[in-house]
Amino acid sequence: MNTRIRSALLLGPLLFAASAFAQDPVVDPATVLASTANIKVTYEDLQAELARIPEKERFEFLMNRNRLATMVENILINKTLASEARARKLDATPSIQAEMRNQVDKVLAKYRGQDVQKNAPKINLEPKARELYLTQQDALNTPAQYEIWHVLVDLKGRTRAEAQARIAEVRDRLIKGESQEDLVRTYSDDISKRNNKGNLGYLKLSSFDPAFAEAAKKLKIGEISGIVETQFGFHVMKLLGIVPERKVSFEEAKPYLMREAEYIYEQSVWEAHIMKIREDSTLKVNTEALDKVRPKVPELPPLPTTLKK
């Protein structure tokens, strides 16, 4: 589609359509969003195309004018090509008619699936929500966070013994009460020295190297660690503070858990419905006809007698 038409789509009635979806007012389905001499794209056409996009992604899609314009453009192109196909009587071709029926069946199957789940018998979902709470408790809880100051001495350009001696010197001077800021500036090889003066901020233990986390976990607030070796080198640390773990109660998590329980239940109802169709006692499969559909692998010619030996 040429630039003039694309610009019209972006700046004309399309803007009205975008705001209409965003605010969800009553809009006449017959509202024309784009047209040529013979083809019209209506609001209803756009709604049908948008149905292919997951609902949770639809608002973001509609806020993007270019993507929305492209969708309207493609609808117009498809409607034009379909009109041309009808003019050439392509829709009377048996194989094409079968494919069209197949697409109709897929759309109806999709909405029947939504209908089955929407109209699932109402049950008490709280027991399932409580079960989910027990299995997801660790994920729901906010883990403890540790504020840690540290100095890192790495092994770049140093022997192991030199690095150990250097970090031991840092620890001794720290215990004597020397300035943490000065020690970081003089000794640390960690990038945290630049912006945070060695303070790593509040982080959960899983964010740290395992050896570093294990040492931090054993400290009391204000306590200085021993020398800790990690994959990065040697550390000495000081625990500055702890935000304790926060356990989320069932009542706090209940709205989320009830939605998840509802989704699981509706999926199970849908799966049971599909299984019922698969296990229909009247179901018959014409295996003979299906075997004829499968391609036949040509037989290979026999090997020459000289190769058989």
C-alpha positions in Angstrom: 0.0 0.0 0.0 1.4 3.4 -0.9 2.5 6.1 1.5 -0.5 8.3 1.0 -2.9 5.6 2.0 -0.8 4.5 5.0 -0.6 8.1 6.2 -4.4 8.3 5.9 -4.7 5.2 8.0 -2.5 6.5 10.7 -3.9 10.0 10.9 -7.5 9.6 9.9 -10.3 7.4 11.2 -7.8 4.9 12.6 -7.0 7.2 15.5 -10.7 7.1 16.5 -10.6 3.3 16.4 -7.6 3.2 18.7 -9.2 5.5 21.2 -12.4 3.6 20.9 -10.8 0.2 21.9 -8.7 1.8 24.6 -11.8 3.4 26.3 -14.3 0.7 25.2 -17.2 3.0 24.3 -20.2 1.9 22.2 -19.0 2.0 18.6 -21.1 1.1 15.5 -19.6 -2.1 14.1 -20.3 -0.7 10.6 -17.9 2.2 11.1 -15.6 2.3 8.1 -11.9 2.5 9.0 -10.5 2.4 5.5 -11.9 1.9 2.0 -11.2 1.9 -1.8 -13.8 2.3 -4.5 -15.0 -1.3 -4.0 -13.7 -2.4 -0.6 -14.5 -1.3 2.9 -12.8 -2.3 6.2 -15.1 -1.8 9.1 -14.7 -1.7 12.9 -16.3 -5.2 12.9 -13.6 -6.5 10.5 -10.9 -5.1 12.8 -12.5 -6.7 15.9 -12.5 -10.0 14.1 -8.8 -9.7 13.3 -8.0 -8.6 16.8 -9.6 -11.7 18.2 -6.5 -13.6 17.1 -4.3 -11.6 19.5 -4.3 -12.7 23.2 -6.5 -10.4 25.2 -3.8 -9.5 27.6 -1.7 -8.2 24.7 -4.5 -6.4 22.8 -4.3 -3.0 24.6 -0.6 -2.7 24.0 -1.1 -3.6 20.3 -3.8 -1.0 19.9 -1.6 1.7 21.4 0.9 1.2 18.6 -0.5 3.2 15.7 1.9 1.7 13.1 1.0 -1.9 14.0 -2.7 -1.0 14.0 -2.4 0.7 10.6 -0.6 -2.3 9.2 -3.4 -4.6 10.4 -6.1 -2.4 8.8 -4.0 -2.3 5.6 -3.6 -6.1 5.6 -7.4 -6.5 6.1 -8.0 -4.3 3.1 -5.5 -6.2 1.0 -7.0 -9.6 1.9 -10.6 -8.3 1.3 -9.5 -7.0 -2.1 -7.8 -10.3 -3.0 -10.8 -12.3 -1.8 -13.1 -10.1 -4.0 -10.9 -10.8 -7.0 -11.0 -14.6 -6.2 -14.8 -14.5 -6.1 -14.9 -12.7 -9.4 -12.8 -15.5 -10.9 -15.1 -18.1 -9.3 -12.3 -19.6 -7.2 -14.7 -20.0 -4.3 -16.6 -22.6 -6.4 -13.6 -24.9 -6.5 -14.3 -28.0 -4.3 -10.9 -28.1 -2.7 -11.1 -24.4 -1.8 -14.6 -24.8 -0.5 -13.3 -27.6 1.7 -10.5 -25.4 3.0 -12.9 -22.6 3.7 -15.2 -25.0 5.7 -12.1 -26.2 7.6 -11.3 -22.6 8.6 -14.9 -22.0 9.7 -14.7 -25.1 11.8 -11.5 -24.0 13.5 -13.0 -20.6 14.4 -16.2 -22.2 15.8 -14.0 -24.8 17.7 -12.1 -21.9 19.3 -15.2 -20.2 20.6 -16.8 -23.5 21.7 -13.7 -24.0 23.8 -14.2 -20.6 25.4 -17.9 -21.4 25.9 -17.2 -24.8 27.6 -14.8 -23.1 30.1 -17.0 -20.1 30.7 -20.1 -22.3 31.4 -18.2 -24.9 33.5 -20.3 -25.9 36.6 -19.6 -23.7 39.5 -17.6 -25.3 42.3 -15.9 -24.1 45.5 -12.4 -23.2 44.4 -11.0 -22.3 47.8 -9.7 -25.8 48.6 -7.7 -25.7 45.4 -6.5 -22.2 46.1 -5.2 -23.4 49.6 -3.5 -26.3 48.0 -1.7 -23.9 45.6 -0.8 -21.7 48.5 1.0 -24.6 50.2 2.9 -25.6 47.1 3.8 -22.0 46.1 4.5 -20.5 49.5 8.2 -20.1 48.9 7.5 -18.2 45.7 4.9 -16.0 47.3 7.1 -15.0 50.3 9.6 -12.2 50.0 13.0 -13.6 51.1 15.2 -11.8 53.6 17.5 -9.1 52.1 21.0 -8.3 53.3 22.8 -5.0 53.1 26.5 -5.8 52.8 29.7 -3.7 52.5 32.7 -5.5 51.2 36.2 -5.3 49.7 37.2 -7.7 46.9 40.8 -8.6 46.1 41.1 -10.6 42.9 44.0 -12.6 41.5 44.6 -10.6 38.3 48.3 -9.8 38.3 48.7 -11.4 41.7 49.7 -14.8 43.1 47.2 -16.5 45.4 49.4 -15.8 48.4 49.7 -12.1 47.5 45.9 -11.8 47.2 45.4 -13.5 50.6 48.0 -11.2 52.2 46.3 -8.1 50.8 42.8 -9.1 51.9 44.1 -10.0 55.4 45.6 -6.5 55.6 42.2 -5.0 54.7 40.5 -7.0 57.5 43.1 -6.1 60.1 42.8 -2.4 59.3 39.0 -2.6 59.3 38.9 -4.2 62.7 41.1 -1.4 64.0 38.4 1.0 62.9 39.9 2.6 59.8 37.6 4.2 57.3 35.6 1.8 55.1 35.6 4.3 52.3 39.4 4.6 52.4 39.8 0.9 52.4 37.6 0.4 49.5 39.2 3.1 47.5 42.7 1.7 48.2 42.2 -2.0 48.1 39.0 -3.1 46.3 38.9 -4.6 42.8 35.1 -4.7 42.7 33.1 -2.3 40.5 30.9 -1.4 43.5 33.8 0.8 44.8 33.0 3.4 42.1 29.4 4.3 42.8 28.5 2.7 46.1 31.8 2.7 48.0 31.7 -1.0 48.5 28.0 -1.1 49.6 26.2 -3.8 47.6 22.8 -2.6 48.8 19.9 -4.8 49.9 19.9 -8.1 48.0 18.6 -11.6 48.7 21.2 -14.2 49.4 20.5 -16.1 46.1 21.9 -13.0 44.3 25.4 -13.7 45.7 28.1 -16.3 45.0 27.2 -19.4 47.2 30.3 -19.0 49.4 29.7 -15.3 49.8 26.0 -15.9 50.7 26.9 -18.6 53.2 29.3 -16.3 55.0 26.9 -13.4 55.0 24.1 -15.6 56.5 26.2 -16.3 59.6 27.0 -12.6 60.4 25.2 -10.4 62.9 24.5 -6.7 62.0 27.8 -4.8 62.3 29.9 -7.9 62.4 33.0 -8.3 60.2 33.5 -11.6 58.4 36.6 -13.7 58.1 38.3 -14.0 54.7 35.9 -15.4 52.2 37.0 -17.0 48.9 34.7 -17.0 45.9 35.1 -17.4 42.1 35.9 -13.7 42.0 38.7 -13.7 44.5 39.0 -13.0 48.2 36.5 -10.9 50.2 36.1 -9.4 53.6 32.6 -8.1 54.3 30.5 -6.3 57.0 26.8 -6.8 57.5 25.1 -3.4 57.6 21.5 -4.5 57.9 18.8 -7.1 57.2 15.2 -6.8 56.0 13.6 -10.0 57.4 11.7 -12.5 55.2 8.1 -11.5 54.8 5.6 -14.4 54.7 2.5 -13.7 52.6 -0.7 -15.0 54.2 -3.3 -17.0 52.4 -5.7 -14.1 52.6 -3.2 -11.7 51.0 -2.5 -14.1 48.1 -6.1 -15.4 47.9 -7.2 -13.2 44.9 -4.3 -14.4 42.8 -4.6 -18.0 43.9 -8.4 -18.1 43.2 -7.8 -16.9 39.6 -5.1 -19.6 39.2 -7.4 -22.2 40.7 -10.2 -21.1 38.3 -7.9 -21.3 35.3 -6.8 -24.8 36.3 -10.4 -26.0 36.9 -11.6 -24.6 33.5 -8.7 -26.2 31.7 -9.6 -29.5 33.3 -13.2 -29.2 32.2 -12.1 -28.4 28.7 -9.6 -31.4 28.6 -12.4 -33.7 29.9 -14.7 -32.4 27.1 -12.0 -33.2 24.5 -11.4 -36.6 26.0 -15.2 -37.4 25.8 -15.1 -36.6 22.1 -12.0 -38.9 21.6 -13.6 -41.7 23.5 -17.0 -41.5 21.8 -18.3 -45.1 21.4 -19.7 -44.2 17.9 -16.3 -43.0 16.6 -15.1 -45.0 13.6 -11.8 -44.6 11.7 -11.5 -45.7 8.1 -7.9 -47.0 8.5 -8.0 -48.5 5.0 -8.6 -45.0 3.4 -6.1 -43.4 5.7 -3.4 -45.9 4.5 -4.2 -44.9 0.9 -3.5 -41.3 1.8 0.0 -42.0 3.1 2.7 -41.7 0.4 4.2 -45.0 -0.8 8.0 -45.4 -0.5 9.3 -46.8 -3.8 10.9 -50.1 -3.6 14.7 -50.1 -4.2 16.0 -52.2 -7.1 17.8 -55.3 -6.0 21.6 -55.1 -5.5 23.8 -56.3 -8.3 25.1 -59.8 -7.5 28.7 -58.5 -7.4 27.8 -56.3 -4.4 26.0 -59.0 -2.5 29.3 -60.7 -1.8 
